[in-house]
C-alpha cells in the first residue's frame, strides 16, 4: 500500500484529496489544526498547528515513511498596500512555505522511484489586488517545486504544483478575506475540490511519471 501525508484534511481541497487517495487505495496520514472529519480504516489523523514551528517539528519527527506528500493546508489573509498586516504575512509564509519545506525535507530522503510531492498553489500567485502577501507565499511554492524536481529527478521522484482558481471551500467565506472577495472564473462557477483532487490523483499515478517541476493551473478560463 502506498502511503501519503496530506495536510489540511479536515475540509476543502485537503479533505477532497484525502478522500480520493483513500478511494485509490492509499494509506493517508492527515495533518490538520482542526479535529478530523474523515473516518476510514486507512486514515490516520494528526492534530497539529503547522504554523507553530515547535508543534510542527514534533509531529514531523514522528512521521513514518511515506512515498507521497500533498501539501494542501492553506489560509487567506488580505491587505492592500498602506494597510499591510506584517503578522498576517508571516502566518501565510509559515503555513504555505515553511511547512512545505519542513515536510518535504523530512520525507524526500525516503522517496525513490514513484515518489511524489504535490504542492497546492493558487491562481492568486499571478497577482491579485489586495492579495499580495497571499500570492507571494503561493508563488514561492513553484520555485520550491522546480528546485526540488531537479534534485529528485534522477531518483524517479516528481514534484509539481497544482494551482486552482477560486474553489468551493470554507476559505471563500473567511472573514479574513473580506477586503478581497473571490472572483468567479469565466466558466461561470467556482472550481470544485473534487476537481482539484482529480488532478492531484493523476500526478500521483504512474501515468504522470514524466511530469515534474510543473505548475498545473485549474483556472476555469481565468488564464485565457
N, C-alpha and C positions, 0 to 999 in steps of 0.2 A: 504494500500500500504506500502510495506517495504521501508525504507529509508536508503540510503547508502551514506557515504562520501568516495570519491575516489580521491586520489592525482595523479598528473601527467597526467591529462585527455586531454591535448592538442595534444599529439602524442604518438606513440609507444604502449607499453603494457597498460599504463593507459587509453589511448583512447579506445583501444580494449575492455578493461574490462568495461568501462562506456557504450559503445555501447551494449555489451552483457547484462549488467544488465538492461538497458532501455528496451531491447527487451524482457527480462524476467519479466517486469512489475514493476521494482524498480523505485522509485524516486531517482535521483542522484544529489548530490552536488559535483561539481568538483573543486578541488583546484589545481591551476597551476600558475606558474610565467608568462607564455605566455598567450596571448589572447585566448579565446575559439575557437575551430574549430568544435565543435558539436552544432547542433541546434535541440532541442527536447522539447516538451511541459513540460516534467518532468525532464529536465536537468537544473540545476541552477549553472552556472559557477561563480567562485570567483577567482579573480586575487590576488595572494599572493606569496611573496617570503618566502618559507618555511625555507630558510637558515637564515633569519633575525628574531631573537627571538621576537623583538617588533612587527613586522608586523604579524608574526605567531600568537602571543598571542592575538592580537586584533581580528583577524578573528576567532580564535577558541572560544573566549568568546561569539561570536555572533552566533555560530552554534547551531541549534536547535537539538532536539532529533534525533538520528539515531541508528538503531539496527545493523548496519553493517559499518565496516571500512576496506577499502582496501588501503594500503599504497604502491603505485606503483611509486611514483616520485623518480627519480634517475639520477645520472650523473656519468661519468667516469673520473678519473684522474689517470695517470700512472706515475710511477717513481721507479727506482731500487735503491737499497742501494748505497749510495755515491752521489745520485742526488735526494734525497727526498725533496719535497716541503712541509714543515710543514703546510703552509696555505691551500694547497690543501687537506691535510688530515683532517684539521679542517672543511673545507667545506663539504667534504664527510660525516663526522660524523653528522654535523648539519642537513643535508638533510635526510640521511638514518636513523639515530638513534634518534637524539633529536626530530625531527618532529614526528616520530612514537610514542615516549614516550608522547609527549605533547598531541597529538590527542587521543591516547588510554586512557590517564589519564582523559581527559575531557569526553569522550564518554562512557567509560566502566561502569560508575556508573549507567547508564540508561539501560544497557543491561541485559536482563533476558533470559528466555528460548528462544533458537533460535538466540541469539545474536552471531555475528561473527566478528572476526578480522583476516584478512589475510594480511601478510607482504610479499612483493615481494623481495626475496633474490637473490642469484646468485650462479651458479656453481663456480664462482671465489672465493667463500668463502673456497673452498677446497685447495686453494693455487696455484697461477699462478705467474710466474716470472714477475716482473715489475708492479704487481698489488697488492702489499701487503697492502697498505692503503685502497684501494677499497675493497679487500677481507675481511679485518678486520672489516670494517663498515658493510658489509653484514653478516658476521658471527655473529656479535652481535645481529642481528635480531632473530636468532634461540634461543639464550639464553633468550632474552626477551619473545619470544613466549612460551617457556617451563615454565618460571616462571609465566607468566600471565595465561597460561592454568590451572596451579594448583590453582591459585587464583579464577578463574571464573568457574571451572568445576561444583561446587555444584549448581550454578545458571542455568546450562544448556547452557552456552555460550562457544564457542570454539575459539581457537587461533591457527593458523597454518602459516607456511611459504611455499611459492611456489618458487622454485629456478630453473630458466631456464638456459640452456646453451646459447651461443651467439644467439641473437634474432634479427630479421629483424626490426631494429628501427633506428632512426637518430643517436643514440649513436654509431653505428658501424662506422660511418664516421666522428665522432667528432675529430677535430684536436688535442684535448687534450689527445687522446689516441694513438697518432702516434707512441710512443715507445712500444706499446703493442697491435699489430694488433689482431683482433678477430680470433678465431680458429673455423673452420667449424667442427661441430660434426661428428662422424663416419658415421652417416646415410646419409651424403652427402649434406646436406643443412643446412641453419640456421633455428632455430625454428621460427615459425610464431607467431605474437602477439595473433592471434585468438586462437591458441592452448593453450597459457597461460591463456587466458580469459576463455576457456572452463573448465580448471581445477579449476580455481577460482570459477566459477559458480557452479560447483559440490560441492565444500567445503561450499558454502553458502546455499546449498539446505538441506532439511530435511533428505535426504539420507545420509548426512555426519554428522549427529548428534553425532555419536560415535567417530569421528576423531578429536583429539585435541592434541596440543603440538607436532605436527609432522612437519618435513620438507619434502616436496614432490618435487622431482627432475624431471625436464623435460629436459633430457640430450641428447637425440638423440644418445644414446650409449656411451657417454663420460665417464660414470661411470663404464663401463664394464671392 
